[in-house]
Amino acid sequence: SDATVTNSKFSNSAEGIRVNNSATPSIQNCAFTNLSFYGVYILDGSPTLLNNVINNVGTGGIYLQAGNPSVDNTTFTNNTVDFRASPTVLDDQIFANNGLSVVHVTGGTIAANTTWQAPQAPENWIYQMQSNTTVNAGVTLTIEPGATVSFANLTHDIFMNGTIIADGTPTDSVFFQ
């Protein structure tokens, strides 16, 4: 569906907006504050988020499970987690111009070729593994030079049944920490 939500405030409830069924809403100039779970929960769809404020949200400012959102000029402050995403839907275009420092990777299975892109200046985020991730046989996970993958604790891993390409350059490494 093509819904438009502008200049609206979502506060003091469980969630703000949930996007599913391949919906493509436009969400602009909205405020998501004091929510228990998520500001925007994207189960499946391609919403456009522009000029929003996501503040003091409990579980995550945005949770991207599946889809292809456009998130631009959205401010994240005082959230437990700003951006939480499935490992199969990570794309630099989603994170550009939002000032994120950490993208929390929820874990799961990568079943199609996937690239984890490096942030482009002035952005400077890391991918933080929140659970185990498996790359299926016959599938390639590419991690670009300049990307940083951090493991939240010693029990979160990337299991490689397929292929991983993490080819840094002499001046731009791929960092695992």
N, C-alpha and C positions, 0 to 999 in steps of 0.2 A: 504494500500500500504506500501511497505517497502523502503522508501526513506532514504538516508543518507545525512546529511548536516554537514560538518566539516570545521573548520578553516575559518568560514565566518563571515562577519560583516553586521549587520542590523542597520541602523541609519537614523535619520532625515526623518522619514516617519510616517505613522499612526500606523502600526503594523509590527511585525517581522514575525512570523510564526503562521499560523492557522491550527490546526489539527482537522480533522473530519472524518466521514465515517469509524470509527473503524481503522483508520490508525495507523501504528506502526513505525514511523520514528525514526531514531537515530540522535540526535542533539548533537554534541560534539565540544568542544573547540571553541565555537562561542561567539560573543559579540553582545549584544542588547543594543544600547545606543540612547538616545535622541529620543525616540518614543512617539507619542502622546497618544496612548491607551495601547496596551499590547505588551510585548516582545514575549510571547508564549501564545496563546489563544487555550485551549483544549476544543472543543465542544464535542468531543467523540473520544476516541482512547487511545492508550497506548504507547505514545512516551517514549523514553529513553533520558534524558537530563543529560549530564555528562561534568563536567569541563567548564561550561559556565559562562559568566559574564553578569548580567542584571543590567544596570545602567541608572538612570535618565529617567525612563519610567513613563508617566503620569498617566494612570488609574490603571495599575497593572503590575508588572513584569511577573507573571504567573496568568492566570485565568483558573481554572479548573471547567468546568461545568459538565462534565461526562467523565468517563474513568478511567484508572488505570495507570497513568504515573509512571516512575521511575525518580526521580530527585536527583542527587547526586553530591556533590562537586560543587555546583553552587553558585556563589557569588551575593548577592543582595545589592546594595548601591544606596542611593539617589532617590529611587522610591517613588511615592505617596503612594503606597501599594505594598509590596513585593509579597505576595501570597494571592489570592482571590479564595475561593472555595465554591461550593454548599455544603450544610450540609450533603448530602448523600454520599459524596466521600472522606471524611476526613480519613486519614490513616497515622500513624506514619512513615511508610516506605517512604512516599512521602517527608516528611520534614527532615529526618535524614541527618546529615552532611552538612547542608546548612546555619547554623547560623541565622535562622529566629528568630524574637522575637514576631511577631504577625501573626496569620493566620486569615484573614478576612473572616467570614462566611456570604455569600450573602443572606441567608434566602431562604425560600421556603418550600417544603413539603418533609418530610422523609416518604417514602412509603415502605421501607424494613428495617429490623433490621439493626442497624448501631451502631458502636462503635467509640467514639471519644477517641483516645488513649492519654495517658500522654506522654510528651516528655521524651526521654531517654537521660541521661547525655552523653555528655556535652550540648545537646540541652536544651532550656528553653523557649518555646513559650507559648503564650496564644491564645485561640480561642476568637475572638472578634466578637460579633453579630452585623451585619450591617443592619439587617432587621428582621422581624418576621419569625420564623420557627415553623412549625406545625408538630407534630409527629402523624401520622394517627392512627386510631383505629386498634388494633391488631398488632401494630408495637412497637418494643422496641428500645429506644435510651439508650445506655450504655455509661456513662462517667467515665473513669478510675480514680482510686486514683492518685493524683498528677497532674491531669489536672486542668486548670483554664479557666473558661468561663466568659468573660467580656461583659457587655452590653454597646454599644457605647453611647446610651442615654436611658432615662427612658421609651421610647415608643417602644423599641425592646424587644420582649418576645419570650419564647419558649412555645407554646400552646400544651398541653398534651391531645390529644384524645386517645393516646395509653399509653405506659408505659415508665417511665424514671427510670433508675437505676444509682444512683450516690452514691455508697457505698464506702466511704473513710475508712481508717483504723485509729487506734489510732496514728500512726506515719506518715500517708500519706493521707491527706484530699483531697476531691474534693472542689475546690474553686469557688465560684460564687461572682463576684464583679461588 
